[in-house]
Amino acid sequence: MSENKVNLFYEEFSSLLGVETIEISKNSILSEFEWDSMALISTMALIDEIFGIVVSGDQLTECVSVGDILKLVEE
């Protein structure tokens, strides 16, 4: 997984959540943001767009942090 793709993910993910990119890191806890069903669906599309990987809603629901999401795309 390239650093460019991770940085792009951080930028797009922060926009999706309505926060500054600087607020997003691997250690960011999803429940501290507006992590709702719309954000989850949008994140699924974002992962597919950036990484070319399809993840399920169930997989994302199990994620606690941004790092957990990134682990899904590493596999």
VOPARO-478164 format. One record per residue (C-alpha): residue number from 0; residue in three letters; chain; x, y, z. Coordinates in steps of 0.001 Angstrom, whole numbers, plus 500000, padded with zeros to 6 digits. Example, Ala and Ser with C-alpha at 12.3 -4.5 7.8 and 13.67 -1.06 7.14 Angstrom:
residues 2
+-----+-----+---+--------+--------+--------+
|   k |   r | c |      u |      v |      w |
+-----+-----+---+--------+--------+--------+
|   0 | Ala | A | 512300 | 495500 | 507800 |
|   1 | Ser | A | 513670 | 498940 | 507140 |
+-----+-----+---+--------+--------+--------+
end
This chain:
residues 75
+-----+-----+---+--------+--------+--------+
|   k |   r | c |      u |      v |      w |
+-----+-----+---+--------+--------+--------+
|   0 | Met | A | 500000 | 500000 | 500000 |
|   1 | Ser | A | 501585 | 503239 | 498880 |
|   2 | Glu | A | 501957 | 506266 | 501113 |
|   3 | Asn | A | 500335 | 508403 | 498414 |
|   4 | Lys | A | 497192 | 506286 | 498519 |
|   5 | Val | A | 497093 | 506434 | 502325 |
|   6 | Asn | A | 497467 | 510224 | 502258 |
|   7 | Leu | A | 494728 | 510485 | 499629 |
|   8 | Phe | A | 492528 | 508278 | 501804 |
|   9 | Tyr | A | 493157 | 510536 | 504828 |
|  10 | Glu | A | 492257 | 513631 | 502778 |
|  11 | Glu | A | 489063 | 512157 | 501340 |
|  12 | Phe | A | 488059 | 510443 | 504579 |
|  13 | Ser | A | 488458 | 513658 | 506574 |
|  14 | Ser | A | 486322 | 515487 | 504026 |
|  15 | Leu | A | 483703 | 512756 | 504279 |
|  16 | Leu | A | 483632 | 513166 | 508082 |
|  17 | Gly | A | 483709 | 516956 | 507940 |
|  18 | Val | A | 486983 | 517338 | 509842 |
|  19 | Glu | A | 490458 | 518635 | 509008 |
|  20 | Thr | A | 492890 | 516138 | 507493 |
|  21 | Ile | A | 495277 | 516743 | 510387 |
|  22 | Glu | A | 492666 | 515202 | 512721 |
|  23 | Ile | A | 492914 | 511831 | 510943 |
|  24 | Ser | A | 495620 | 509289 | 511768 |
|  25 | Lys | A | 495857 | 505532 | 512200 |
|  26 | Asn | A | 495071 | 506023 | 515880 |
|  27 | Ser | A | 491907 | 508074 | 515297 |
|  28 | Ile | A | 488903 | 506431 | 516961 |
|  29 | Leu | A | 485942 | 506305 | 514594 |
|  30 | Ser | A | 483319 | 506845 | 517305 |
|  31 | Glu | A | 484856 | 510274 | 518000 |
|  32 | Phe | A | 483623 | 511410 | 514578 |
|  33 | Glu | A | 480218 | 511330 | 512907 |
|  34 | Trp | A | 480699 | 507652 | 512087 |
|  35 | Asp | A | 477165 | 506743 | 511010 |
|  36 | Ser | A | 475643 | 504527 | 508333 |
|  37 | Met | A | 476125 | 507159 | 505608 |
|  38 | Ala | A | 479791 | 507569 | 506533 |
|  39 | Leu | A | 480186 | 503796 | 506485 |
|  40 | Ile | A | 478680 | 503475 | 502993 |
|  41 | Ser | A | 480721 | 506414 | 501717 |
|  42 | Thr | A | 483871 | 504855 | 503172 |
|  43 | Met | A | 483139 | 501597 | 501351 |
|  44 | Ala | A | 482982 | 503537 | 498069 |
|  45 | Leu | A | 486109 | 505520 | 498949 |
|  46 | Ile | A | 488117 | 502353 | 499655 |
|  47 | Asp | A | 487011 | 500872 | 496342 |
|  48 | Glu | A | 487916 | 504084 | 494498 |
|  49 | Ile | A | 491363 | 504567 | 496048 |
|  50 | Phe | A | 492541 | 501029 | 496724 |
|  51 | Gly | A | 490420 | 499015 | 494281 |
|  52 | Ile | A | 489238 | 496779 | 497118 |
|  53 | Val | A | 485662 | 495945 | 498013 |
|  54 | Val | A | 484980 | 495741 | 501744 |
|  55 | Ser | A | 481671 | 494859 | 503330 |
|  56 | Gly | A | 479656 | 496909 | 505752 |
|  57 | Asp | A | 480190 | 494152 | 508313 |
|  58 | Gln | A | 483963 | 494466 | 507978 |
|  59 | Leu | A | 483810 | 498235 | 508475 |
|  60 | Thr | A | 481398 | 497935 | 511394 |
|  61 | Glu | A | 484032 | 495895 | 513236 |
|  62 | Cys | A | 486631 | 498671 | 512811 |
|  63 | Val | A | 487318 | 500815 | 515872 |
|  64 | Ser | A | 490066 | 503056 | 514463 |
|  65 | Val | A | 491256 | 504394 | 511128 |
|  66 | Gly | A | 494154 | 501961 | 511464 |
|  67 | Asp | A | 491650 | 499090 | 511508 |
|  68 | Ile | A | 490247 | 500330 | 508191 |
|  69 | Leu | A | 493733 | 500498 | 506710 |
|  70 | Lys | A | 494394 | 496917 | 507841 |
|  71 | Leu | A | 491431 | 495846 | 505704 |
|  72 | Val | A | 493042 | 497268 | 502583 |
|  73 | Glu | A | 496444 | 495758 | 503393 |
|  74 | Glu | A | 495094 | 492210 | 503364 |
+-----+-----+---+--------+--------+--------+
end
